[in-house]
Every structure is written in structure tokens, then in C-alpha cells.
Amino acid sequence: MARSITTRRKIAVTALAWVVALLIFFPILYTIITSLKTETEAIQGFNLVPSFTLESYVTVQTQRDYLKPFMNSVVLSVGSTVLALLVGIPAAWAMAFSPTKRTKDILMWMLSTKMMPAVAVLVPIYLLFRDFGLLDTRIGLTVMLMLINLPIVVWMLYTYFREIPGEILEAARMDGATLFGEIVYVLTPMAVPGIASTLLLNIILAWNESFWTIRLTTTNAAPLTAFIATFSSPQGLFWAKLSAASTLAIAPIVILGWFSQRQLVRGLTFGAVK
């Protein structure tokens, strides 16, 4: 009897998981389906049977320069992630192994900045970018993406580093390791799963950022998120082309997530079970 109840429970949980997965995946599926329609079909309403035309993809590739925003997305996401790790690893090390009475307050303050509406600081940041000549530049947007994701990077790394015994670092110091050697040659190799998952998550967040990329760029440094927005015009939304551009924008990051899902899950659960 108990085994029968357990079996039914497993079946119910599995069915629920599939339902949730399909609900999450459906918007992506419908975007792909819409991208395979003509513009006339796309504006006619809900329809899961496209005409399977690649017209919108051809238009996106020929009439708009897709390669440039794609390379901008790669440079911005990877560059901001590297900068965030260069700043976040030493910061998380200091908070994890040399905490003070204010360490938790600092962590909470950093996390609270993620709860602030971005539009509330749009004007001062825009003026700073204008005055320093950083508007529509890769450097400016890379720094901006690094700063907005830095709290999450520090929090994740801090959590991973706290699971590493401090005695190991003390032993390294007794053996003559410098501060640089302690972080690079002792701490970093032991926290590879956590650092890898932090890196992957930061790349995804930077790749998907749209608020700042649309408002701080025009053409030169515009990534794929800003590229998608160009298919909205005073004449209306070109749904098929918009869907094709969206599909091309999400495809690289979906593929990255698919191939790195084991590492990502391993890193996100690092230290969860003792």
C-alpha cells in the first residue's frame, strides 16, 4: 500500500514537473513558430501552424546588421563577467575569511541595490555617461553591466567561499603564500564549481539586460537586446521579424545553458548539503 502511494506520488510530481516545464517553454516555442510565419499570418492571431517560411530570418540577416550586435553582446557579457569576477573574488574572500561586525550589513546593502528601480537612477547615470563620453561605447556599457550584476556575484562567491575551511588558507600562509597566491592558487581552484556557476549566471544576466542597453546605446555598442527593439517602429510591430530577431538573440544563450547545465546546477547547489 505504501509503495503504491509512493508510486502515485512520483507520477503526480513528474506530471506536474512536465506541465510546469511546458508552460515555461511555450513562450519560446511560440516565438519560434511566429518567426516562421509571414507578417500577415503573424498579425492574424493565435495560430500554431506556421507557413514555415524563412523570409523573416533572411530580412533580419540582410536588411539589418545582425553580426555587429551579436559581437557586441559577446564582448559585453564576457567583458562584464570577467570584470565582475576580478572585483568579486577578492571582495567575497575578504568578507568570508576576514569578516567584521559590518560584513552582513554591507552584503545586505549590496543586495538592496538590486531592489531599486533602475529608472530611478536613469537620469544621473545618463548624464554621467554623457559627460565622460561613454554613451554608445562598449567600455561604458561593460562597466555598467558589471556594476549592476556585481552584488549577485559577490553574494554567490561569498556563499561558496564560506564552505571552504579557513584552516586551509592559514596553512597556505604558514607555507609562505602571499595574498595573491592564496587567492589564485589555493582558494580559486577549490571553488571552481561555484566560480563557474557564477560566471555562467552573470553571462546570462548580462546577455539578457535590455533596460540599460537600449538607453545607453544607439548603434556602435548596441547588443542584441537593443537590436530586437529596432523592429518596433511608428508604423507598428513587425511580429514575424521581431520573433525571428528574438529567436536569433536567445539561441546562443539557450545553447550555452543547455551544454553547461550540469556545471550550473552543481555550482548553484555547492555547499547546500553537508
Secondary structure, 3 states (H helix, E strand, C coil): CHHHHHHHHHHHHHHHHHHHHHHHHHHHHHHHHHHCCCHHHHCCCCCCCCCCCCHHHHHHHHHCCCHHHHHHHHHHHHHHHHHHHHHHHHHHHHHHHCCCCCHHHHHHHHHHHHHCCHHHHHHHHHHHHHHCCCCCCHHHHHHHHHHHHHHHHHHHHHHHHCCCCHHHHHHHHHCCCCHHHHHHHHHHHHCHHHHHHHHHHHHHHHHHCCHHHHHHCCCCCCCHHHHHHCCEECCEECHHHHHHHHHHHHHHHHHHHHHCHHHHHHHHCCCCCC
